[in-house]
Amino acid sequence: MKNDRTALVTGANKGIGFHVARLLAAEGFTVHVGSRDPGRGERAAAEIGGRARPLDLDVTDPDSVARAAERIERLDVLVNNAGISPSLGGPAETGVEDLRRTYETNVFAVVEVTNAFLPALRRSSRPRIVNVSSGTASLTWSTHPNPQFPPGSGRSAAYRSSKAALNALTVLYGLTLADEGFKVNALAPGRRATDLIGSPMPDAGDPAEAAEGAVRLALLPDDGPTGGFFSWDGSAVPW
């Protein structure tokens, strides 16, 4: 296997992002462990070991993104993992500022980071972008019974709508970059034991299991799908 492949994972100092970085490092990648907290990034990279490298990166700060992009000449894999969910209310209980804050990280920052690293990705012979989304962003699952959340639930409007917007961007990036050999896909990681919403969910699964799904998309062959939405187990998720 080639040993000169490079990857960047945003929000990689904990949760799903940490395990994605760990698994990519195990695959032989030089992995840039993106973290807005330098100390946490350094500790995460040290724990992963091997070719993991800490990278100071606040995805909501354009200057931080630009500085990080200047440090990486070529990139094979970009995993947009960083995300927040500051409000659990439905749309009637969610203020505009909560929406702005959520979209700033979950949508606008993904565009900022992706566009900043496109030159480095274009230097790869097999560029891959994985956007960590959510099954709760599926409009189909939001209007039909499904295992992700109770039917008819309208909670977490800011988070869920931001991830739906991310899904739309995934499709558009996939379409516009397809001729250059890019594979751009969104991942629904499932309910995981992370601190995304501030308190653990009683039925949440292992973040490492979700990370395996992200790595699967990061390692897609040339005839693999692009512009798709996939569950952690590899099955397609309805839009």
Phi, psi and omega in degrees: 000147177296145180242018180248016181283146183234148179218153172233130176240121178277151182057044189262008181276356180199172172059215182300318181301319178300315183289328174297313178300317180298315182290323177293322176298322178294336177277359178100005179285148159279116188250123175272115184271095183286131179205137178282343176257108184305319181297315179294323178296318179295319180293321179294316180297320179295321179293321178293317178075196179059235185257026175283135182230128177291143178224117177293119184204107171261107188294342179268002181247106182304324179294319177297318179297316181297318179297319180295319181296328179293337184276345186243116183281317181224143182221131179264326184224131171239123176247107177277093186255330185303133179198159179224161175215078186283345184227135180255003185283161172288177184299328181288339180255004184255122179284159180299325180295324175296320177297313180300314182298317181293314180294329180302318180273314190279341182235297186298320181294326178297319177295315180301311182292312182301312181294324180294327183261002177302319177302319179292320178294325180291345176274357177270148175276350181213069184285136181227136175235129178239121177256119180281111183254220180199141174298336179288352176276348181291120178292328177294312180291337178285340184244002178225153178304137182202166183279356187281322183196162183300139179304136177082002180287130179246019182286165179057045185298320182295312182296310186294319179290327178294322179287329174296320176295321177298321177299317179298317178296324178301315178299315184291320175297318179301317181293314187282339182254000185300319183293345178264006177088007179288148167240116183237118184220158178252145181244132170261105188282349184082176181284117186234153181281080176233175180262025182304316183255011173089344178213141184292145176271136187298332182253020183286146180265183182285127177302330181297328179293319177294323180299328178299324177294320179295319180293324177302317178289329179290336183253020182303140175287174184297334179264015179284170183285160172217152182070029182249172181231116188231145175283165179302335181270005177096350180283152180287142176254134179289145179292000000 
